[in-house]
Amino acid sequence: MRVAWNDAVLFKRHLDIGVQNYLVPWVQNADEARAAVRAVRYPPQGLRGVAVTHRGNQWGRYADYYQRANDEICLLVQLETRAALSQIEAIGAVDGVDGLFIGPSDLAADIGHLGNNRHPDVKALITEAIPRILKTGKAAGILAPVEEDARHWLKLGFNFVAVGSDLGVLARGTEALAAKFKA
């Protein structure tokens, strides 16, 4: 789930319904990464609230839930600015962060290329970031809805690539269906 913001209250709501995988937008530094880690972990590693019965633990049916819950969370932080890219090593050193995910559209906007995430300046920054992310030992991810870009980033070393979105697939599917019936 891509949460709306790095906010412990938002995480709690999703944790209680059983979400285990998170993409956290707009993480700029190690402190913000640590805040996200704390939000999804039970004490003493974090500040996640403890509820006896919720959907995440099948309403109290998993006897060992609290012993394994922290280890079953996947936390990906999204780097969307030049400032965030400058902090790759520090963010990647945060225990509990599983991967660093580049948001190319926001990065493009941040460096003056709004609406052009394929601009050579954007691609250069991303290309420079890949080995730095991998050197941290964390997974490297990116959004690349254009197939050519997805293949390019995989070839350069990204471990995972979001090649589309639910809304994009829905929009293109409904456009194609509507086109079949237009006179």
SVG drawing of the C-alpha trace seen along z (x, -y; Angstrom):
<svg xmlns="http://www.w3.org/2000/svg" viewBox="-22 -24 50 43">
<polyline fill="none" stroke="black" stroke-width="0.4" points="0.0,0.0 1.2,-3.5 0.2,-5.4 -0.9,-9.0 1.9,-10.4 4.5,-9.3 2.1,-9.6 1.9,-7.1 -1.9,-7.5 -2.4,-6.5 -0.1,-3.5 -2.0,-2.3 -5.3,-2.2 -3.7,-0.1 -1.8,2.1 -5.0,2.9 -6.7,4.1 -3.7,6.4 -1.6,4.4 2.0,5.6 3.7,3.9 4.2,0.2 5.4,-2.4 6.0,-5.7 6.1,-8.8 8.4,-11.8 11.0,-10.5 13.8,-13.1 16.3,-11.8 17.2,-9.2 15.1,-10.7 11.9,-10.5 12.8,-6.9 13.3,-6.0 9.9,-7.6 8.2,-5.3 10.0,-2.3 8.9,-3.2 5.3,-3.6 5.0,-0.1 6.9,1.7 5.6,2.8 7.6,1.7 10.5,1.6 11.5,1.2 8.6,-1.2 5.5,-2.9 2.8,-0.9 -0.3,-0.7 -1.1,2.7 -4.7,3.9 -5.8,7.4 -8.2,8.0 -8.0,6.6 -8.1,7.9 -4.3,8.0 -4.1,10.7 -7.3,12.3 -9.2,10.9 -6.8,12.4 -6.6,15.9 -2.8,15.8 -1.2,16.6 2.3,15.7 1.3,12.6 3.2,10.1 6.3,12.2 6.5,12.2 4.6,9.1 7.6,6.8 9.5,9.2 6.7,9.6 6.5,5.9 8.0,4.7 8.8,1.0 9.8,-0.8 10.6,-4.5 10.0,-6.7 12.8,-9.2 11.3,-11.9 13.6,-14.9 17.3,-15.7 17.6,-16.3 16.3,-12.7 18.7,-11.3 21.6,-13.1 20.7,-11.1 20.6,-7.6 23.4,-6.2 21.9,-7.6 18.4,-6.4 19.6,-3.0 21.4,-2.6 18.2,-2.7 17.4,0.7 13.9,1.7 13.9,0.0 13.7,2.8 14.0,0.8 14.4,-2.6 11.9,-3.5 12.5,-6.4 9.5,-8.4 10.6,-9.8 7.7,-12.2 8.2,-14.1 11.9,-14.0 11.4,-15.6 9.3,-18.3 11.8,-18.9 14.6,-19.6 12.5,-21.8 11.2,-19.2 7.5,-19.0 5.7,-16.5 8.8,-15.1 10.2,-12.2 12.1,-10.9 14.2,-14.1 17.9,-13.3 18.7,-15.2 16.1,-13.0 17.4,-9.8 21.0,-10.8 20.1,-11.4 18.3,-8.0 21.2,-6.2 23.6,-7.6 21.4,-6.6 21.1,-2.9 24.5,-1.7 24.3,-3.8 21.0,-2.2 22.3,1.3 25.5,0.6 23.3,0.0 22.1,3.6 18.5,2.5 16.2,3.3 16.1,0.6 12.8,-0.2 11.2,-2.7 7.9,-3.5 8.1,-3.1 4.8,-2.8 6.4,-3.0 7.5,0.5 10.7,-0.8 11.7,-2.6 10.8,0.4 13.1,2.7 15.9,0.0 15.8,-0.3 15.7,3.4 18.7,3.7 20.6,1.1 20.0,3.0 16.7,2.1 15.4,5.0 11.7,4.2 9.8,1.9 6.2,0.8 5.2,1.1 1.7,-0.3 -0.9,-1.3 -4.4,-0.2 -5.9,-3.5 -3.8,-3.5 -4.9,0.1 -8.5,-0.8 -8.4,-4.0 -6.7,-2.3 -9.1,0.7 -12.2,-1.4 -10.9,-3.6 -10.3,-0.5 -13.8,0.9 -15.5,-2.5 -13.6,-2.7 -15.1,0.6 -18.6,-0.9 -18.1,-4.4 -19.6,-5.0"/>
</svg>
